[in-house]
Amino acid sequence: MAILKVINEAGKYKDSDSVKSLINYCTNKDKTNGFIGAYSVSPYPEQAIFQMNRLQSLYGKNNGTHLRHMVVSFESNDNIPPNIALIG
């Protein structure tokens, strides 16, 4: 069974380095088994950081919460490969 966890701690992701910090955390191969998945964001960390920051700027969303961080986890016996979980 899949578990969706939304990281929503008080005061988290409110500073200008939030996007860079989270992308660097999420692209750490020790944490992700080498698989990074996201919709409409570059698979290259520096490009993803640029895209997300640019989008915030274009929409005038440079204050407050800068992003939402969600994690989807599966049981090992679910036998769902990462490429299927991403498009699921």
Contact map, one row per residue, 1 for C-alpha under 8 A:
1110000000000000000000000000000000000000000000000000000000000000000000000110010000000000
1111000000000000000000000000000000000000000000000000000000000000000000011110000000000000
1111100000000000000000000000000000000000000000000000000000000000000000011100000000000000
0111110000000000000000000000000000000000000000000000000000000000000001111000000000000000
0011111000000000000000000000000000000000000000000000000000000000000001110000000000000000
0001111100000000000000000000000000000000000000000000000000000000000111100000000000000000
0000111110000000000000000000000000000000000000000000000000000000000111100000000000000000
0000011111010000000000000000000000000000000000000000000000000000000110000000000000000000
0000001111110000000000000000000000000000000000000000000000000000000000000000000000000000
0000000111110000000000000000000000000000000000000000000000000000000000000000000000000000
0000000011111100000000000000000000000000000000000000000000000000000000000000000000000000
0000000111111100000000000000000000000000000000000000000000000000100000000000000000000000
0000000000111110011000000000000000000000000000000000000000000000111100000000000000000000
0000000000111111010000000000000000000000000000000000000000000011110000000000000000000000
0000000000001111110000000000000000000000000000000000000000000011110000000000000000000000
0000000000000111111000000000000000000000000000000000000000000100010000000000000000000000
0000000000000011111110000000000000000000000000000000000000000000000000000000000000000000
0000000000001111111111000000000000000000000000000000000000000000011000000000000000000000
0000000000001001111111100000000000000000000000001001100000000000011000000000000000000000
0000000000000000111111110000000000000000000000001000000000000000000000000000000000000000
0000000000000000111111111000000000000000000000000000000000000000000000000000000000000000
0000000000000000011111111100000000000000000000000000000000000000000000000000000000000000
0000000000000000001111111110000000000000000010011000000000000000000000000000000000000000
0000000000000000000111111111000000000000000010000000000000000000000000000000000000000000
0000000000000000000011111111000000000000000000000000000000000000000000000000000000000000
0000000000000000000001111111001100010000000000000000000000000000000000000000000000000000
0000000000000000000000111111101101010000000010000000000000000000000000000000000000000000
0000000000000000000000011111111101000000000000000000000000000000000000000000000000000000
0000000000000000000000000011111111100000000000000000000000000000000000000000000000000000
0000000000000000000000000001111111000000000000000000000000000000000000000000000000000000
0000000000000000000000000111111111000000000000000000000000000000000000000000000000000000
0000000000000000000000000111111111110000000000000000000000000000000000000000000000000000
0000000000000000000000000000111111100000000000000000000000000000000000000000000000000000
0000000000000000000000000011111111110000000000000000000000000000000000000000000000000000
0000000000000000000000000000100111111000000000000000000000000000000000000000000001000000
0000000000000000000000000110000101111100001000000000000000000000000000000000000000000000
0000000000000000000000000000000000111110001000000000000000000000000000000000000000000100
0000000000000000000000000000000000011111101000000000000000000000000000000000000000000100
0000000000000000000000000000000000001111100000000000000000000000000000000000000000000000
0000000000000000000000000000000000000111110000000000000000000000000000000000000000000000
0000000000000000000000000000000000000111111000010011000000000000000000000000000000000000
0000000000000000000000000000000000000001111110110010000000000000000000000000000000000000
0000000000000000000000000000000000011100111110110000000000000000000000000000000000000000
0000000000000000000000000000000000000000011111110000000000000000000000000000000000000000
0000000000000000000000110010000000000000011111111000000000000000000000000000000000000000
0000000000000000000000000000000000000000000111111100000000000000000000000000000000000000
0000000000000000000000000000000000000000011111111110000000000000000000000000000000000000
0000000000000000000000100000000000000000111111111111000000000000000000000000000000000000
0000000000000000001100100000000000000000000011111111100000000000000000000000000000000000
0000000000000000000000000000000000000000000001111111110000000000000000000000000000000000
0000000000000000000000000000000000000000110000111111111000000000000000000000000000000000
0000000000000000001000000000000000000000100000011111111100000000000000000000000000000000
0000000000000000001000000000000000000000000000001111111110000000000000000000000000000000
0000000000000000000000000000000000000000000000000111111111000000000000000000000000000000
0000000000000000000000000000000000000000000000000011111111100000000000000000000000000000
0000000000000000000000000000000000000000000000000001111111111100010000000000000000000000
0000000000000000000000000000000000000000000000000000111111111100000000000000000000000000
0000000000000000000000000000000000000000000000000000011111111000000000000000000000000000
0000000000000000000000000000000000000000000000000000001111111000000000000000000000000000
0000000000000000000000000000000000000000000000000000000111111100000000000000000000000000
0000000000000000000000000000000000000000000000000000000111111111010000000000000000000000
0000000000000001000000000000000000000000000000000000000110011111010000000000000000000000
0000000000000110000000000000000000000000000000000000000000001111110000000000000000000000
0000000000000110000000000000000000000000000000000000000000001111110000000000000000000000
0000000000011110000000000000000000000000000000000000000000000011111100000000000000000000
0000000000001111011000000000000000000000000000000000000100001111111100000000000000000000
0000000000001000011000000000000000000000000000000000000000000000111110000000000000000000
0000011100001000000000000000000000000000000000000000000000000000111111000000000000000000
0000011100000000000000000000000000000000000000000000000000000000001111100000000000000000
0001111000000000000000000000000000000000000000000000000000000000000111110000000000000000
0001111000000000000000000000000000000000000000000000000000000000000011111000000000000000
0111100000000000000000000000000000000000000000000000000000000000000001111100000000000000
0111000000000000000000000000000000000000000000000000000000000000000000111110000000000000
1110000000000000000000000000000000000000000000000000000000000000000000011111010100000000
1100000000000000000000000000000000000000000000000000000000000000000000001111111000000000
0000000000000000000000000000000000000000000000000000000000000000000000000111111000000000
0000000000000000000000000000000000000000000000000000000000000000000000000011111000000000
1000000000000000000000000000000000000000000000000000000000000000000000000111111100000000
0000000000000000000000000000000000000000000000000000000000000000000000000011111110000000
0000000000000000000000000000000000000000000000000000000000000000000000000100011111011000
0000000000000000000000000000000000000000000000000000000000000000000000000000001111111000
0000000000000000000000000000000000100000000000000000000000000000000000000000000111111100
0000000000000000000000000000000000000000000000000000000000000000000000000000000011111110
0000000000000000000000000000000000000000000000000000000000000000000000000000000111111111
0000000000000000000000000000000000000000000000000000000000000000000000000000000111111111
0000000000000000000000000000000000001100000000000000000000000000000000000000000001111111
0000000000000000000000000000000000000000000000000000000000000000000000000000000000111111
0000000000000000000000000000000000000000000000000000000000000000000000000000000000011111
